[in-house]
Every structure is written in C-alpha cells, then in structure tokens.
Amino acid sequence: MKRSIVLSLLLLTFVIAGSAQVKPRPTPRKPAPAVPVAEAKSTVDDKGVVVGRTYTNTTYRFEIEFPMSWLIPDDDFEDVMRSKGFDLSLKAPTNLSPISQAKINKALRSVKILLTAYRSMPGTADNAIVRISAEDLASNPQIKDAVDYIDAVRTTYRSMKLPSDFQYSETDAEKLGAEQFAFIDTSSAEGKKRLYAIVRNRHAICFVLTYKSDEDLFAFRRILEEGNFDLTSK
C-alpha cells in the first residue's frame, strides 16, 4: 500500500496534540487581541471562503458555522502571534529525534490546511482547536471511502513506534445531520483528539478537533451536525 497520504494524515493528527495549549517562546509577551474576522475573505485555490462565522467550500461541497465565541483568524494571524512570541505553526513535536522531526515536517508539507479555528485565544488554558484539511487520494485508489481512509490511518499507527502514552481507537462511524462520517479517537498526556473524515472529489476531507473538555467535543459534533454537506459543486 502506498502510505504517503495516510502518513500525512497520521502526522497531522499526531502533532496537533501539542497545539491545544500553545507554548510560548522563552520570553513570551502578552498575546495580541484577537484578529477581527472580515465579513468576507477572498481565498486562493480551493481553500474556501469565510463570511462572519460561516466557512464555505464549494469545491468539496460543504458549509459549516462556528459559534460566536470561536475565533476564525485571518491568513496573517500566525505571523501576528509569532511576533508576540507564540508559535502556532504546524510542525513535529520537539520530543522526537531530529531525524523523525525532519521526516514529519517534510510529510506535513503535503497536508493542505483549509481552515483553523480556536475556541479561545491561543495560549488559553484547556483551549480547543479545529483544523480542516484535504488530501489527494489519486495515488491511493484502494481507498474508496472514509472508512477505508481511517482504516489506513490505523494501519499506519500499527506500523510506527509511537509514544507510550499515545492511544487510538477502532475505526468508527457516526451520522451527524445528513452526513455519514468515519472517525477515530486518539489521546495522550497532552490531550485528546477526534478526527472525522469524508471523501469528496477523490480527496479525504478531515475535521480534527484537539480538546480536553467533553463539552468541546459536544460543540464540535453540533457544528458538523448542523453543517450543510450537500452544496452544489462548481
């Protein structure tokens, strides 16, 4: 089996574990105020559009709305936070060997992040983060649907030496609203994650929640349940 796609997803879900509570640099400053969300945000390629708290992606045919309390930052938000001493970039955990870090960082470059949203300002204790991503399945024709995709992720987990506290569930499925998702739960000392997946246009669309409170998982499920996953494709 070709593993480039599922390995990228594995690494994405693995490294996100350390991002729920963003750790500042050695001499952090007070975080900047939340970057206001533009009423309409133009985007390139197929990353979608945010209007208010609603994210729409007609390429992958879905639309979801976040609660008013959530922060959906502009494209330059990471640069703003970095200037204040907070690194929000997606990268390998620092507790891995340099070789492993290099491999993970290389694989992460193939992950297309469509949207990142925060329940609270980055740096807030017990924060929750949602990342939506897309991966091309063209080189993995054996993956026909979301269950196949999550099964491939579990196969990759089994083939790797993971941290002793890293646990993962069986492949499961859940219908939220009108859409059927496959999902997997993972946990470690740093927090919990749930990854929901669907397959659209020969891409795996992944909705990953990093969280500590079950209330955040409930809110995340409600976001997907109330979403529109039957948009007309361009």
N, C-alpha and C positions, 0 to 999 in steps of 0.2 A: 504494500500500500504506500502511495505517496503521502508523506506526512507534512509537507510544507504548510498546508492550510491549517490542519488541526493543531500543528505545533504552535503556529502563530496565535491561535485562539487560546491554547493552553497557557502560553506565556502571558498573554493579555490578562487572563483571569488570575493567574498566579501573582503577577507583580502588582495588580490593583489592590491586593490585600493590604499592602502597606500604605495606601493612599487615603484611607478613611480619615485618619488623623495626620494631616500634613506636618512633617517635621521641618522646622525652620533650619536655616544655616546657623553656624556657631554664634553669630551676633545678630539675632533677628531684631527687626524693628516692628512696630505696631502695624498690623495689616492695614492696607488701604481700604477705604469704604468700598462697598460692592459696586462693581461697574454696572451702570444702568443698562437695562435691556432696551435695545432700539425697537421701535414699533414695527419696523420691517428691516430685515437683514438680508442683503443680497449675498449669494454664495456662488462658488465656482463648482464645476463638475456636477456631481450628484450628491453633494453633502446636505442638501435640503435647505429649508428656509424657516426662520423663527419669526413669528409675529406675536408680540406680547409674551404669553407663556405657552404658546402652541407651536410645536415643531411639526413641519410637514415635509415629507419626502415623496414626491410623485414618481421618482424613478423606481423606488422599492415599494410604493403603493401603501403608505401608512401615514397616520397623523395621530399624535398624542399631545395631551395637555398636562402641564405640571401645575401643582398647587401654587397659589400666590406667594407662599413663603419660600419657594425654591429659587435659587439663583441660576440663571442661564447666562453665562458670561459671553461677552463679545470675543472675537477672534484674538484680540491682543491682550486678553486677560492674563494669560500665563506670563507674558512679558512684564505686565504691570506688577504682578505678585512677586516675580523674580527680583524686580528692582527693590522690593520691600523685604527681601530675604527669605521668601517662601518659594521652594521649587516644586511645581505641580506637574512637571513633565513625566511622561510615561517611560519608565526605564527599569532595568533589572535591579533586584534587591541588592543592597550592599553587603549582605552576609554570605554571598556566594563567591566562589573563586573568580579571579579575573577572567579566566577562560570562559567560564559559564556566563558571567556577566556579558562578555563580548558576544557570545552566541545569542543570548536572549535579546540584547539590544539590536543585533542585526535582524533577527526574526521580527521584532516589533515594528521595524520599518515597513513591513508588508501589511500591517494592520491599518485599515482606513477608519479613523475615528470620525463618525458623523456628528456626534453631539456629546458634550459633557455637561452635567447638571449637578449642583450641590444643594443639599437641604439647608445647610448653613454656610456661613463664610468659611473658606478654607482655613484650617488651624483651630476650628472649634472642636472641643472635646466631643467624642462619640458622633462625629459627623456621618453623613451618608452621601454616597456618590453614585450617580448613574452614568454609565458610558454606553453609548450605542455605536456599534461598529459593523462593518461589512467586509466579507472576504469572498474572493472569486473562487468558485468551485470548478472552474473549467478543467483544471489538471487532476481533479478527483471525481471522475464520472461515476464511481461506485457509490458516492453519497447522493442519494435521491431525495431525502427529506431531512427534517430537523432531527428526528430520532437517530437516523444514520450518523448525522453530524455529531451529536452528543456521544453516541457510542464510540465514534472515532476519537473524541477527546479522552474518554475513559481508557481506551486502548493506549493512547499516548501516556496518560498518567501511569499506567501499569508498567510501561517500559522505562520510566525515568526514576532516578533516585531523588525522592522528594524529601523535604524536611520532616522530621519525625512527628511533628505536631500537625502536619497537613493531612486533612481527612477529606474524602469526597464520597458522594452518594452514588446510588444506582441511577441509571437513566430513568427519568420520569416524564410525564406529560400532564398538562393542565389546560383546560379550556377557560379562557378569560374573555368574557364577552362572546363575540362570534368567532374568535380566532383560537386555533389549537397550537399550543407551544410545547416544545420539548424543553426540559430543563435539567440542571444538575446543581446541587448544593456543595459548596466547599467551606472548610473552616480551618482556622489556625489560631495561634495565640493572639494574633493581631486583629482578628475579626472574622466575619462571615461574609459569604458571597452567594448570590443566586444568579445563575446565567440562564436566561430564556433565549431560545433560538427559533427562528422560522427560516424558510428558504424561499427566496424570491429572485426571479431573473438569473437563476444559477448562481446566486450569491447567498451565503449564510448571513442573515441579519441577526446580530446578537445584542441583547439588552442585559447588561451586567450591573447588578446592584452590589455595592460594598457597604456593609452596615454592621451595627452591633445590637440595635434595638429591634425587636419584632414589630414594633409599630411602624418602622420604616419599611419593612417587608410588606406589611399590610397596605401601606400607602402606595408602594411600587406596584403591587398586584392590582390595586384600584386604577392606577394610571393606565396600565395595559388593558384592563377590563373595559374601561370607558373609551379606549382609543378606537380610531377608525382604521381598520386594516383591509379595507375594500375600496381604496381610492383608485381612480382610473389612471392607468399608466400613460405617460407621454407618448 
